């Protein structure tokens, strides 16, 4: 039981930290003067420099060159040393936009987007066996390459492939693999199976919540439900509902990564932090209640055994 309590404590702490991060990000986004940070860059790429950052002769030359440049952000970053009064935040923003401009230029030169789509889906499939980078990071990468609507479709298909591959792996693979997983997560497997409530093949509510929790790896859970013979379509629907917020949020973050101060970038990030935090606390409450129920059940069984002994 000590291991269970330690696990619950850890889940609670991480959940609280995520909620505090969401609150801090919400507060910070309201007090930061975003326009002040972005103003020098926005003005410069439009060919107008307003402020005492540069002498008149250099200003006119820079404005003229910016109007004629096909890569204004990169040109501005190269000449940013001429700006003497910029804050650190303004300087970093100019360098960041220069990097994003280079990246977008490289992406636009990619020859075959369809082949890239196939490669991304293959990468998702490989993740069901070997975790190279988090699936959420792949969602962001997809959104950097494709328009938002197309990226959503690709990422959704990607998660379907991960869940399907690992579910069937767990269902048809040798039982030794599942025993290896259960060896490290016996208490979680017992709660997932939930024989006492008549689920025996897997608890649907717990499946949905586990998909919301960011620290729970998706592959072992999929394999466990497959091994227990849980209905595939119910498994897939509940799993996709659970990760739908992640897919939309991280795709939106990737699509708007070139403007990190925009609401389209910040709101999905805040939302995913809040939902992840509350889902972890909810998972902890469920595990604590199940643990309490098991302790009470054990005490009742011991009491009955003692009554039998007393009667004899």
BAFI-3210 file (N, C-alpha, C; in Angstrom, 3 decimals, decimal comma, padded with zeros to 6 digits):
// residues 312
n [1|2|3|4|5|6|7|8|9|10|11|12|13|14|15|16|17|18|19|20|21|22|23|24|25|26|27|28|29|30|31|32|33|34|35|36|37|38|39|40|41|42|43|44|45|46|47|48|49|50|51|52|53|54|55|56|57|58|59|60|61|62|63|64|65|66|67|68|69|70|71|72|73|74|75|76|77|78|79|80|81|82|83|84|85|86|87|88|89|90|91|92|93|94|95|96|97|98|99|100|101|102|103|104|105|106|107|108|109|110|111|112|113|114|115|116|117|118|119|120|121|122|123|124|125|126|127|128|129|130|131|132|133|134|135|136|137|138|139|140|141|142|143|144|145|146|147|148|149|150|151|152|153|154|155|156|157|158|159|160|161|162|163|164|165|166|167|168|169|170|171|172|173|174|175|176|177|178|179|180|181|182|183|184|185|186|187|188|189|190|191|192|193|194|195|196|197|198|199|200|201|202|203|204|205|206|207|208|209|210|211|212|213|214|215|216|217|218|219|220|221|222|223|224|225|226|227|228|229|230|231|232|233|234|235|236|237|238|239|240|241|242|243|244|245|246|247|248|249|250|251|252|253|254|255|256|257|258|259|260|261|262|263|264|265|266|267|268|269|270|271|272|273|274|275|276|277|278|279|280|281|282|283|284|285|286|287|288|289|290|291|292|293|294|295|296|297|298|299|300|301|302|303|304|305|306|307|308|309|310|311|312]
n.u [000,815|002,066|003,438|001,310|000,275|002,419|002,506|000,010|000,401|002,454|001,135|-000,835|000,730|002,029|-000,244|-001,223|000,932|000,808|-001,656|-001,082|000,901|-000,657|-002,310|-000,359|000,632|-001,664|-002,010|000,422|000,236|-001,576|-000,446|001,885|003,234|002,657|002,538|004,508|006,826|006,746|006,509|008,890|009,801|007,491|007,019|009,385|009,502|007,499|008,660|008,997|010,568|010,194|011,232|014,001|016,173|018,143|020,426|019,573|020,538|021,278|018,826|017,138|018,417|018,166|015,374|014,760|016,109|014,786|012,227|012,726|013,650|013,366|013,419|012,725|012,764|015,099|016,994|016,645|017,394|020,101|021,021|020,449|022,173|022,546|020,483|020,154|018,611|016,956|015,135|015,969|013,968|012,776|014,920|015,320|012,893|013,050|015,195|014,022|011,883|013,358|014,550|012,203|011,345|013,348|012,914|010,269|010,739|012,350|010,544|008,616|010,008|010,043|009,742|007,702|004,789|002,879|004,354|005,718|003,614|002,943|005,294|005,162|002,900|003,912|005,862|004,268|003,215|005,512|005,967|004,348|005,871|008,550|009,420|010,319|010,194|007,889|004,396|002,855|004,683|005,169|002,709|002,890|005,029|003,899|001,958|003,574|004,345|002,104|-001,126|-003,474|-006,000|-005,482|-003,355|-004,625|-006,186|-004,170|-002,769|-004,798|-005,301|-002,803|-002,751|-004,800|-003,548|-001,455|-002,893|-004,355|-002,372|-000,950|-002,979|-003,776|-001,349|-001,121|-003,278|-002,780|-000,144|002,481|001,726|003,672|004,771|002,763|002,684|005,141|004,684|002,660|004,030|005,398|003,340|001,223|-000,848|-002,157|-002,998|-004,812|-006,817|-007,592|-008,643|-010,761|-012,625|-014,505|-016,517|-017,724|-016,469|-014,180|-012,952|-011,881|-012,002|-014,081|-014,357|-012,000|-010,183|-010,699|-009,959|-007,263|-006,226|-006,314|-004,445|-001,192|001,211|000,956|001,973|000,901|001,111|001,495|-001,021|-002,797|-001,987|-002,645|-005,479|-006,061|-005,086|-006,864|-009,098|-010,927|-013,600|-012,771|-013,680|-014,994|-012,846|-011,177|-012,758|-013,155|-010,489|-009,691|-011,405|-010,380|-007,796|-008,337|-008,367|-005,639|-004,665|-005,904|-005,062|-002,178|-001,707|-002,737|-000,967|001,426|000,736|000,629|003,070|004,830|003,963|004,158|002,952|000,319|-003,245|-004,180|-002,058|-001,440|-003,853|-004,592|-002,393|-002,668|-005,127|-004,560|-002,811|-004,455|-006,496|-004,935|-003,829|-006,152|-007,151|-005,180|-005,413|-008,014|-007,605|-005,975|-007,777|-009,614|-007,963|-007,301|-009,800|-010,377|-008,324|-008,969|-011,404|-010,514|-009,009|-011,018|-012,586|-010,789|-010,498|-013,084|-013,215|-011,208|-012,383|-014,611|-013,327|-012,169|-014,454|-015,384|-013,311|-013,613|-016,117|-015,604]
n.v [-001,212|001,124|001,887|002,593|004,835|006,587|006,893|008,110|010,496|011,645|011,985|013,814|016,050|016,724|017,337|019,612|021,348|021,702|023,027|025,374|026,378|026,930|028,957|030,869|031,405|032,444|034,786|036,093|036,518|038,531|040,752|041,363|043,632|043,114|044,386|046,307|044,802|043,564|045,665|047,080|045,123|044,587|047,104|047,491|045,416|046,262|048,321|050,700|052,522|053,431|055,446|056,113|054,445|054,237|056,001|058,710|058,429|055,702|054,673|055,354|053,939|051,316|051,018|051,209|048,958|046,928|047,084|046,099|043,571|040,001|038,461|039,837|039,597|038,134|039,867|042,079|041,016|040,602|043,173|044,160|045,077|047,747|048,922|050,600|051,007|048,863|046,526|043,453|041,577|042,536|042,245|039,443|038,664|039,586|037,996|035,495|035,616|035,809|033,276|031,692|032,569|031,565|028,843|028,480|029,096|026,962|024,867|025,486|024,814|022,099|019,161|017,127|016,944|014,994|012,631|013,322|013,404|010,658|009,717|010,917|009,624|007,047|007,465|007,926|005,343|003,838|004,774|003,251|001,140|001,922|004,658|007,530|010,436|012,476|011,976|014,254|016,187|015,473|016,155|018,943|019,351|018,423|020,390|022,530|022,053|021,535|023,050|024,061|022,617|020,342|019,284|018,553|016,381|014,576|014,192|013,103|010,671|009,598|009,115|007,227|005,116|004,552|003,722|001,561|-000,225|-000,858|-001,867|-004,245|-005,504|-006,022|-007,749|-010,019|-010,706|-012,558|-013,597|-013,072|-010,538|-008,801|-009,607|-008,653|-005,891|-005,653|-006,402|-004,131|-002,395|-003,303|-002,488|-000,513|-001,957|-003,665|-001,886|-000,953|-003,270|-003,881|-005,832|-006,043|-004,196|-005,263|-004,964|-006,331|-006,747|-004,274|-000,929|001,611|004,401|004,938|004,493|006,669|008,833|008,248|008,750|011,471|012,251|013,522|012,285|009,565|006,888|006,093|003,681|001,259|001,209|000,843|-001,684|-003,208|-003,018|-004,252|-006,827|-007,645|-008,001|-006,006|-004,330|-003,376|-001,101|000,487|000,967|002,417|004,712|005,884|006,347|008,149|010,265|011,004|011,944|013,954|016,679|017,140|016,696|018,764|021,035|020,963|020,913|023,392|025,013|024,440|025,441|028,143|028,893|030,728|033,094|033,588|035,164|035,414|034,941|032,610|030,920|030,953|030,381|027,579|026,371|027,113|025,888|023,137|022,726|023,224|021,223|018,887|019,053|018,947|016,473|014,732|015,083|014,118|011,443|010,666|010,875|008,873|006,574|006,698|006,310|003,736|002,361|002,796|001,434|-001,172|-001,610|-001,448|-003,630|-005,721|-005,551|-006,238|-008,882|-010,001|-009,590|-011,280|-013,743|-013,798|-013,928|-016,482|-017,983|-017,336|-018,475|-021,133]
n.w [000,000|000,555|-001,727|-003,379|-002,052|-002,249|-005,022|-005,492|-004,113|-005,614|-008,105|-007,356|-006,603|-009,027|-010,557|-009,197|-009,605|-012,407|-012,654|-011,233|-012,917|-015,163|-014,144|-013,549|-016,116|-017,288|-015,778|-016,310|-019,081|-019,178|-017,952|-019,283|-021,589|-024,610|-027,108|-026,916|-026,958|-029,464|-031,228|-032,420|-034,281|-035,875|-036,986|-038,391|-040,356|-041,953|-043,156|-041,858|-039,378|-036,149|-033,573|-031,318|-031,957|-033,831|-035,989|-038,267|-040,965|-041,216|-040,618|-042,792|-044,834|-043,914|-043,823|-046,546|-047,590|-046,217|-047,312|-049,832|-049,401|-049,524|-047,351|-044,746|-041,903|-041,334|-042,413|-040,787|-038,304|-038,743|-038,803|-036,350|-034,415|-034,817|-033,553|-030,682|-028,395|-027,759|-025,774|-023,996|-024,397|-026,775|-028,537|-028,496|-029,580|-032,220|-033,148|-032,848|-034,675|-036,987|-037,076|-037,361|-039,842|-041,507|-041,083|-042,064|-044,698|-045,486|-045,151|-047,095|-049,327|-049,419|-051,337|-051,748|-050,313|-049,806|-049,492|-047,204|-045,414|-045,310|-044,145|-041,628|-040,557|-040,505|-038,612|-036,351|-036,136|-035,581|-033,052|-031,474|-030,848|-030,357|-028,446|-029,698|-029,846|-027,964|-028,747|-028,785|-029,468|-032,080|-033,149|-033,084|-034,842|-037,220|-037,583|-038,142|-040,687|-042,283|-043,154|-040,581|-040,542|-042,115|-040,692|-038,307|-039,170|-039,990|-037,567|-035,984|-037,330|-036,878|-034,086|-033,971|-035,290|-033,462|-031,140|-032,182|-033,120|-030,741|-029,128|-030,472|-030,411|-027,671|-027,451|-028,993|-028,662|-026,981|-023,660|-021,816|-022,226|-021,305|-018,638|-017,881|-018,000|-016,072|-013,828|-013,069|-012,654|-010,979|-009,226|-010,731|-012,950|-011,743|-010,965|-013,451|-014,594|-012,818|-011,611|-009,564|-009,995|-012,147|-014,597|-015,427|-018,052|-018,398|-017,237|-018,405|-017,752|-016,373|-018,410|-020,146|-018,450|-017,994|-020,511|-020,564|-018,709|-018,630|-017,810|-017,949|-019,833|-023,154|-024,537|-022,825|-021,509|-023,630|-024,503|-022,250|-022,163|-024,572|-024,069|-022,085|-023,540|-024,075|-025,753|-029,015|-030,556|-028,680|-027,021|-028,781|-029,387|-026,819|-026,156|-028,185|-027,661|-025,214|-025,886|-027,632|-026,945|-026,525|-029,128|-030,660|-029,220|-029,187|-031,906|-032,608|-031,181|-032,530|-035,066|-034,593|-033,691|-034,662|-033,693|-030,674|-028,737|-029,285|-028,798|-029,917|-029,628|-026,869|-025,400|-026,038|-024,780|-022,076|-021,588|-021,955|-019,849|-017,603|-017,897|-017,888|-015,313|-013,612|-014,399|-013,468|-010,715|-010,415|-011,157|-009,052|-006,909|-007,582|-007,412|-004,701|-003,496|-004,377|-003,146|-000,452|-000,382|-000,810|001,499|003,475|002,686|003,098|005,855|006,703|005,820|007,400|009,877|009,714|009,530|012,023|013,615|012,972|014,036|016,733|017,280|017,041]
ca.u [000,000|002,937|003,721|000,115|000,191|003,471|002,079|-001,078|000,990|003,168|000,139|-001,452|001,696|002,195|-001,494|-001,262|001,954|000,290|-002,709|-000,395|001,544|-001,717|-002,708|000,751|000,667|-002,831|-001,723|001,542|-000,205|-002,384|000,334|002,985|002,899|003,086|002,711|005,794|007,883|006,671|006,420|010,035|009,837|006,340|007,227|010,538|009,204|006,614|009,467|008,974|011,214|009,785|011,929|015,369|017,044|019,122|020,576|018,712|021,092|021,140|017,396|016,617|019,001|017,571|013,979|014,762|016,514|013,733|011,117|013,136|014,139|012,424|013,495|012,914|013,088|016,508|017,791|016,540|018,193|021,506|021,371|019,861|023,180|022,426|019,427|020,837|017,711|016,023|015,216|016,334|012,788|012,615|016,004|015,033|011,742|013,559|015,970|013,073|011,168|014,325|014,645|010,964|011,311|014,226|012,256|009,133|011,292|012,793|009,343|007,981|010,826|009,921|009,235|006,553|004,079|002,178|005,346|005,979|002,443|003,114|006,406|004,668|002,029|004,804|006,501|003,277|003,126|006,737|005,853|003,672|006,900|009,686|009,087|011,449|009,836|006,470|003,420|002,414|005,684|004,911|001,549|003,378|005,840|002,954|001,315|004,552|004,521|000,818|-002,154|-004,079|-007,058|-004,856|-002,550|-005,558|-006,539|-002,986|-002,487|-005,860|-004,987|-001,600|-003,119|-005,561|-002,558|-000,767|-003,808|-004,713|-001,206|-000,606|-004,118|-003,681|-000,113|-001,462|-004,294|-002,306|001,253|002,680|001,301|004,841|004,947|001,808|003,139|006,258|004,076|001,916|005,021|005,764|002,134|000,187|-002,005|-002,891|-003,652|-005,955|-007,875|-008,065|-009,468|-011,953|-013,541|-015,543|-017,623|-018,271|-015,833|-013,288|-012,166|-011,372|-012,885|-014,138|-014,120|-010,570|-009,499|-010,839|-009,166|-005,843|-005,837|-006,179|-003,283|-000,010|002,355|000,688|002,308|-000,291|001,315|001,166|-002,464|-003,426|-001,672|-003,403|-006,887|-006,103|-004,874|-008,065|-010,176|-011,912|-014,105|-011,846|-014,263|-015,191|-011,495|-010,677|-013,567|-012,826|-009,103|-009,623|-012,055|-009,454|-006,636|-008,777|-007,920|-004,202|-004,459|-006,302|-004,250|-000,782|-001,716|-002,919|000,297|002,366|000,323|000,809|004,344|005,531|003,465|003,948|002,187|-001,068|-004,198|-004,283|-000,954|-001,446|-005,059|-004,468|-001,382|-003,302|-006,189|-003,982|-002,252|-005,579|-007,136|-003,984|-003,730|-007,377|-007,289|-004,270|-006,020|-009,160|-007,056|-005,515|-008,967|-010,150|-007,064|-007,416|-011,068|-010,246|-007,444|-009,754|-012,382|-009,805|-008,649|-012,249|-012,969|-009,863|-010,808|-014,322|-012,877|-010,474|-013,342|-015,402|-012,457|-012,002|-015,726|-015,397|-012,362|-014,193|-017,220|-015,064]
ca.v [000,000|002,296|002,280|003,257|006,169|007,401|007,190|009,089|011,766|012,187|012,418|015,033|017,162|017,118|017,979|020,962|022,148|022,040|024,041|026,616|026,872|027,497|030,225|031,813|031,789|033,308|036,091|036,712|036,944|039,747|041,898|041,681|044,546|042,403|045,344|046,987|043,861|043,245|046,887|047,350|044,161|044,784|048,348|047,367|044,576|047,045|049,344|051,950|052,406|054,542|055,417|056,634|053,281|054,215|057,360|058,967|057,906|054,249|054,359|055,431|052,825|050,071|050,988|050,938|047,577|046,063|047,070|045,323|042,261|038,891|037,880|041,010|039,251|037,767|041,071|042,913|040,394|040,817|044,581|044,564|045,732|049,197|049,381|050,738|051,133|047,749|045,689|042,071|040,919|042,959|041,639|038,014|038,501|039,777|036,799|034,380|035,765|035,497|031,811|031,158|032,888|030,576|027,542|028,481|029,079|025,587|024,035|025,773|024,213|020,639|018,806|016,230|016,985|013,725|011,695|013,753|012,946|009,219|009,547|011,290|008,542|005,938|007,831|007,630|003,888|003,393|005,157|002,183|000,160|002,649|006,062|008,373|011,721|012,418|012,130|015,652|016,939|015,159|016,979|020,301|019,307|018,307|021,698|023,446|021,724|021,550|023,936|023,557|021,622|019,104|018,764|017,902|015,082|013,710|013,848|012,199|009,364|009,120|008,547|006,005|004,083|004,183|002,962|000,296|-001,114|-001,344|-002,665|-005,578|-006,073|-006,570|-008,798|-011,227|-011,007|-013,501|-013,063|-012,676|-009,089|-008,176|-009,888|-007,732|-004,593|-005,750|-006,515|-002,785|-001,578|-004,240|-001,792|000,165|-002,996|-004,165|-000,875|-000,928|-004,457|-003,531|-006,966|-005,888|-003,425|-005,986|-004,594|-007,464|-006,559|-002,911|000,146|002,640|005,733|005,056|004,603|008,060|009,710|007,970|009,404|012,898|012,475|013,603|011,495|008,136|006,501|005,569|002,331|000,181|001,184|000,234|-003,114|-003,828|-003,149|-005,269|-008,123|-007,997|-008,275|-004,924|-004,086|-002,494|000,170|001,291|001,367|003,448|005,923|006,494|006,822|009,338|011,352|011,424|012,666|014,956|018,007|017,215|016,809|020,107|022,056|020,967|021,302|024,853|025,606|024,338|026,315|029,553|029,022|031,917|034,248|033,013|036,056|035,458|034,140|031,297|030,117|030,915|029,744|026,106|025,979|027,238|024,881|021,802|022,674|023,100|019,911|017,873|019,146|018,452|015,041|014,026|015,094|013,197|010,088|010,415|010,658|007,540|005,569|006,739|005,686|002,303|001,848|002,796|000,361|-002,437|-001,734|-001,767|-004,996|-006,622|-005,518|-007,000|-010,298|-010,400|-009,629|-012,503|-014,858|-013,783|-014,409|-017,937|-018,539|-017,162|-019,404|-022,480]
ca.w [000,000|000,608|-003,106|-003,882|-001,442|-002,858|-006,388|-005,400|-003,692|-006,776|-009,092|-006,822|-006,655|-010,434|-010,968|-008,607|-010,293|-013,736|-012,484|-010,861|-014,138|-016,003|-013,522|-013,722|-017,529|-017,508|-015,170|-017,032|-020,406|-019,040|-017,470|-020,208|-022,682|-025,813|-028,213|-026,746|-027,357|-030,897|-032,047|-033,300|-035,377|-036,750|-037,733|-039,290|-041,514|-042,817|-043,807|-041,091|-038,073|-035,300|-032,296|-031,303|-031,864|-034,912|-036,527|-039,423|-042,216|-041,196|-040,604|-044,162|-045,594|-043,430|-044,268|-047,983|-047,798|-045,689|-048,284|-051,005|-048,996|-049,509|-046,006|-043,883|-040,522|-041,287|-042,665|-039,591|-037,252|-039,076|-038,571|-035,072|-033,586|-035,002|-032,648|-029,392|-027,247|-027,661|-024,579|-024,263|-024,952|-028,166|-029,310|-028,634|-030,468|-033,582|-033,488|-032,954|-035,945|-038,043|-037,109|-037,889|-041,261|-042,151|-041,017|-042,991|-046,050|-045,742|-045,272|-048,381|-050,388|-049,388|-052,672|-051,832|-049,035|-049,598|-048,969|-045,830|-044,656|-045,105|-043,200|-040,288|-040,104|-040,173|-037,348|-035,323|-035,998|-034,913|-031,647|-030,738|-030,488|-029,785|-028,218|-030,098|-029,277|-027,578|-029,830|-028,801|-030,223|-033,488|-033,527|-033,339|-036,060|-038,338|-037,766|-038,723|-042,106|-042,986|-042,611|-039,346|-040,782|-042,602|-039,586|-037,378|-039,750|-039,946|-036,169|-035,524|-037,908|-036,215|-032,785|-034,247|-035,596|-032,221|-030,280|-032,837|-033,150|-029,408|-028,651|-031,059|-029,876|-026,363|-027,562|-029,658|-028,357|-025,884|-022,361|-021,045|-022,346|-020,404|-017,280|-017,635|-017,702|-014,815|-012,762|-012,648|-012,421|-010,546|-008,633|-011,791|-013,756|-010,973|-011,041|-014,838|-014,797|-012,032|-011,603|-008,552|-010,568|-013,283|-015,864|-015,721|-019,277|-018,468|-016,786|-019,452|-017,205|-016,073|-019,708|-020,597|-017,583|-018,234|-021,764|-020,287|-017,848|-019,498|-017,363|-018,143|-021,213|-023,826|-025,057|-021,884|-021,247|-024,810|-024,483|-021,161|-022,572|-025,616|-023,432|-021,328|-024,486|-024,092|-027,105|-029,728|-030,977|-027,460|-026,620|-029,687|-029,228|-025,526|-026,231|-029,043|-026,923|-024,171|-026,420|-028,616|-026,514|-026,806|-030,574|-031,104|-028,551|-029,646|-033,319|-032,618|-030,724|-033,643|-036,165|-034,209|-032,992|-035,156|-032,932|-029,344|-027,863|-029,739|-028,014|-030,567|-029,101|-025,403|-024,851|-026,017|-023,799|-020,760|-021,512|-021,787|-018,498|-016,669|-018,039|-017,439|-013,862|-012,981|-014,682|-012,576|-009,383|-010,488|-011,136|-007,689|-006,071|-007,919|-006,852|-003,245|-003,119|-004,604|-002,098|000,783|-000,504|-000,632|002,917|004,205|002,331|003,768|007,286|006,892|005,656|008,595|010,983|009,550|009,876|013,477|014,171|012,810|015,006|018,066|017,428|017,225]
c.u [000,853|003,224|002,538|000,018|001,228|003,096|000,985|-000,554|001,703|002,198|-000,521|-000,534|001,862|000,940|-001,590|-000,266|001,451|-000,788|-002,083|000,317|000,523|-002,158|-001,626|000,828|-000,500|-002,566|-000,638|001,105|-001,018|-001,551|001,477|002,483|003,460|003,385|004,060|006,948|007,914|006,748|007,634|010,089|008,713|006,509|008,314|010,207|008,216|007,351|009,481|009,579|010,887|010,502|013,352|016,379|018,215|019,235|019,845|019,230|020,928|019,662|016,827|017,140|018,356|016,124|013,887|015,105|015,454|012,571|011,444|013,551|013,027|012,412|013,737|013,306|014,566|017,405|017,793|017,407|019,687|021,964|020,848|020,859|023,127|021,336|020,000|019,879|016,739|016,224|015,621|015,170|012,574|013,689|015,745|013,876|012,170|014,339|015,050|012,334|012,084|014,472|013,402|010,845|012,180|013,536|011,109|009,602|011,735|011,585|008,683|008,734|010,744|009,205|007,919|005,851|003,351|003,117|005,674|004,849|002,566|004,221|005,973|003,785|002,849|005,515|005,559|003,215|004,333|006,670|005,127|004,652|008,061|009,306|010,326|011,290|008,359|005,540|002,932|003,399|005,515|003,717|001,991|004,199|004,947|002,317|002,272|004,677|003,231|-000,120|-002,877|-005,075|-006,468|-004,033|-003,426|-005,906|-005,368|-002,709|-003,540|-005,617|-003,758|-001,908|-003,940|-004,599|-001,830|-001,651|-004,107|-003,560|-000,922|-001,730|-004,001|-002,387|-000,399|-002,419|-003,717|-000,870|001,323|002,355|002,475|005,080|004,028|002,215|004,305|005,726|003,414|002,865|005,379|004,550|000,973|-001,057|-002,825|-003,640|-004,898|-007,119|-008,453|-009,009|-010,803|-013,012|-014,728|-016,752|-018,157|-017,631|-014,840|-012,401|-011,669|-012,404|-012,913|-013,846|-012,645|-009,752|-009,526|-009,953|-007,676|-005,349|-005,669|-004,885|-001,998|001,130|002,154|001,002|001,145|-000,116|000,982|-000,332|-003,197|-003,207|-002,475|-004,864|-007,033|-005,982|-006,125|-009,260|-011,272|-012,331|-013,261|-012,451|-014,554|-013,853|-011,003|-011,430|-013,219|-011,407|-009,005|-010,321|-011,112|-008,287|-007,033|-008,321|-006,431|-003,954|-004,744|-005,371|-002,831|-000,677|-001,873|-001,643|001,331|002,033|000,600|002,123|005,151|005,068|003,133|003,185|000,713|-001,951|-004,341|-003,168|-001,088|-002,640|-004,986|-003,467|-001,948|-004,343|-005,625|-003,368|-003,357|-006,170|-006,214|-003,881|-004,946|-007,566|-006,371|-004,826|-007,219|-008,695|-006,601|-006,685|-009,549|-009,285|-007,152|-008,698|-011,011|-009,377|-008,188|-010,769|-011,721|-009,433|-009,871|-012,695|-012,086|-010,157|-012,073|-014,050|-012,131|-011,395|-014,197|-014,586|-012,280|-013,269|-015,806|-014,491|-012,936|-015,316|-016,761|-014,343]
c.v [001,268|002,824|003,034|004,677|007,102|007,814|008,254|010,469|012,445|012,742|013,719|016,242|017,666|017,837|019,404|021,881|022,598|023,126|025,386|027,229|027,528|028,854|031,287|032,310|032,724|034,711|036,833|037,255|038,235|040,967|042,280|042,591|043,951|043,371|046,049|046,094|043,672|044,472|047,124|046,400|044,423|046,040|048,180|046,550|045,264|048,199|050,670|051,711|053,645|054,417|055,913|055,498|053,342|055,627|057,483|058,334|056,381|053,832|054,343|054,273|051,494|049,933|050,632|049,476|046,584|045,951|046,172|043,890|041,217|038,180|039,006|040,666|038,899|038,987|041,972|042,348|040,614|042,236|045,096|045,271|047,247|049,791|049,420|050,686|049,985|046,975|044,275|041,314|041,260|042,339|040,144|037,768|038,641|038,532|035,587|034,436|035,477|033,982|031,202|031,418|031,896|029,214|027,450|028,449|027,660|024,668|024,224|025,145|022,687|020,157|018,041|016,151|015,668|012,686|012,036|013,299|011,459|008,952|009,871|010,188|007,297|006,202|007,574|006,129|003,329|003,699|004,109|001,108|000,836|004,115|006,903|009,774|011,654|012,641|013,568|016,534|016,695|015,965|018,400|020,359|019,240|019,652|022,741|023,251|021,908|022,604|023,257|022,432|020,281|018,453|018,038|016,495|014,107|013,251|012,903|010,784|008,746|008,468|007,269|004,847|003,608|003,283|001,589|-000,697|-001,701|-002,180|-004,106|-006,282|-006,742|-007,744|-010,110|-011,601|-011,967|-012,847|-012,604|-011,170|-008,356|-008,401|-008,975|-006,339|-004,601|-005,809|-005,147|-001,923|-002,454|-003,523|-001,102|-000,840|-003,523|-003,191|-000,785|-002,100|-004,327|-004,641|-006,754|-005,123|-004,050|-005,668|-005,659|-007,290|-005,118|-001,872|001,271|004,058|005,955|005,169|006,040|008,995|009,505|008,605|010,914|013,208|012,446|012,678|009,991|007,768|005,781|004,112|001,218|000,068|000,518|-001,271|-003,840|-004,040|-004,180|-006,662|-008,589|-008,270|-007,225|-004,645|-003,028|-001,134|001,077|001,826|002,536|004,756|006,643|007,072|008,104|010,530|011,908|012,253|013,786|016,362|018,187|017,446|018,222|021,160|022,109|021,262|022,810|025,564|025,580|025,275|027,785|029,806|030,228|033,183|033,792|033,904|036,118|034,594|032,734|030,355|029,911|030,145|028,220|025,607|026,040|026,141|023,490|021,654|022,480|021,690|018,798|017,856|018,559|016,955|014,220|013,969|014,147|011,748|009,721|010,124|009,268|006,443|005,522|006,067|004,174|001,659|001,756|001,654|-000,994|-002,666|-002,127|-003,199|-006,013|-006,705|-006,328|-008,502|-010,823|-010,511|-010,898|-013,736|-014,961|-014,280|-015,931|-018,605|-018,481|-018,175|-020,833|-022,601]
c.w [000,000|-000,787|-003,696|-003,341|-002,046|-004,277|-006,388|-005,035|-004,864|-007,812|-008,646|-006,963|-008,089|-010,938|-010,460|-009,307|-011,667|-013,649|-012,118|-012,074|-015,057|-015,463|-013,718|-015,160|-017,864|-016,990|-015,949|-018,386|-020,358|-018,661|-018,408|-021,324|-023,985|-026,949|-028,134|-027,211|-028,870|-031,795|-032,947|-034,499|-036,373|-037,603|-038,786|-040,536|-042,458|-043,485|-043,097|-039,725|-037,262|-033,969|-032,449|-031,193|-032,854|-035,485|-037,862|-040,710|-042,280|-041,238|-042,012|-045,008|-045,203|-043,884|-045,745|-048,266|-047,299|-046,667|-049,467|-050,670|-049,042|-048,159|-044,993|-042,446|-040,380|-041,491|-041,427|-038,470|-037,485|-038,765|-037,226|-034,164|-033,712|-034,104|-031,229|-028,191|-027,073|-026,358|-024,982|-024,907|-026,408|-029,058|-029,551|-029,599|-031,934|-034,031|-033,688|-034,285|-037,127|-038,201|-037,741|-039,391|-042,047|-042,202|-042,017|-044,434|-046,426|-045,954|-046,631|-049,551|-050,406|-050,646|-052,683|-050,483|-048,748|-048,990|-047,513|-044,915|-044,327|-044,074|-041,777|-039,721|-039,745|-038,845|-036,173|-035,066|-035,252|-033,412|-030,819|-030,293|-029,766|-029,647|-028,526|-029,518|-028,917|-028,762|-029,925|-029,564|-031,719|-034,000|-033,880|-034,624|-037,292|-038,645|-038,334|-040,232|-042,896|-042,384|-041,449|-039,595|-041,224|-041,488|-038,565|-037,879|-039,647|-038,515|-035,590|-036,039|-037,231|-034,875|-032,954|-034,525|-034,334|-031,360|-030,874|-032,795|-031,770|-028,808|-029,173|-030,648|-028,530|-026,440|-028,078|-029,326|-027,179|-024,542|-021,509|-021,084|-021,372|-018,955|-016,899|-017,284|-016,333|-013,622|-012,200|-012,316|-011,970|-010,040|-009,711|-012,664|-013,055|-011,043|-012,443|-015,088|-014,069|-012,047|-010,662|-009,078|-011,850|-014,611|-016,325|-016,956|-019,420|-018,078|-017,813|-018,944|-016,934|-017,357|-020,204|-019,780|-017,815|-019,528|-021,575|-019,532|-018,674|-019,101|-017,544|-019,591|-021,879|-024,258|-024,066|-021,603|-022,408|-024,815|-023,411|-021,561|-023,689|-025,031|-022,678|-022,245|-024,482|-025,542|-027,823|-030,033|-029,787|-026,970|-027,469|-029,506|-027,927|-025,530|-027,047|-028,394|-025,862|-024,687|-027,391|-028,242|-026,788|-028,290|-031,050|-030,523|-029,096|-031,143|-033,445|-032,177|-031,847|-034,782|-035,874|-033,498|-033,471|-034,447|-031,509|-028,373|-028,240|-028,845|-028,598|-030,117|-027,595|-024,850|-024,900|-024,985|-022,383|-020,564|-021,248|-020,402|-017,459|-016,711|-017,555|-015,922|-013,163|-013,227|-013,774|-011,160|-009,342|-010,431|-009,729|-006,756|-006,314|-007,292|-005,336|-002,769|-003,287|-003,521|-000,767|000,782|-000,269|000,820|003,746|003,943|003,051|005,258|007,586|006,793|006,883|009,798|010,927|009,934|011,381|014,165|014,098|013,844|016,411|018,336|017,669|018,562]
res [x|x|x|x|x|x|x|x|x|x|x|x|x|x|x|x|x|x|x|x|x|x|x|x|x|x|x|x|x|x|x|x|x|x|x|x|x|x|x|x|x|x|x|x|x|x|x|x|x|x|x|x|x|x|x|x|x|x|x|x|x|x|x|x|x|x|x|x|x|x|x|x|x|x|x|x|x|x|x|x|x|x|x|x|x|x|x|x|x|x|x|x|x|x|x|x|x|x|x|x|x|x|x|x|x|x|x|x|x|x|x|x|x|x|x|x|x|x|x|x|x|x|x|x|x|x|x|x|x|x|x|x|x|x|x|x|x|x|x|x|x|x|x|x|x|x|x|x|x|x|x|x|x|x|x|x|x|x|x|x|x|x|x|x|x|x|x|x|x|x|x|x|x|x|x|x|x|x|x|x|x|x|x|x|x|x|x|x|x|x|x|x|x|x|x|x|x|x|x|x|x|x|x|x|x|x|x|x|x|x|x|x|x|x|x|x|x|x|x|x|x|x|x|x|x|x|x|x|x|x|x|x|x|x|x|x|x|x|x|x|x|x|x|x|x|x|x|x|x|x|x|x|x|x|x|x|x|x|x|x|x|x|x|x|x|x|x|x|x|x|x|x|x|x|x|x|x|x|x|x|x|x|x|x|x|x|x|x|x|x|x|x|x|x|x|x|x|x|x|x|x|x|x|x|x|x|x|x|x|x|x|x]
***
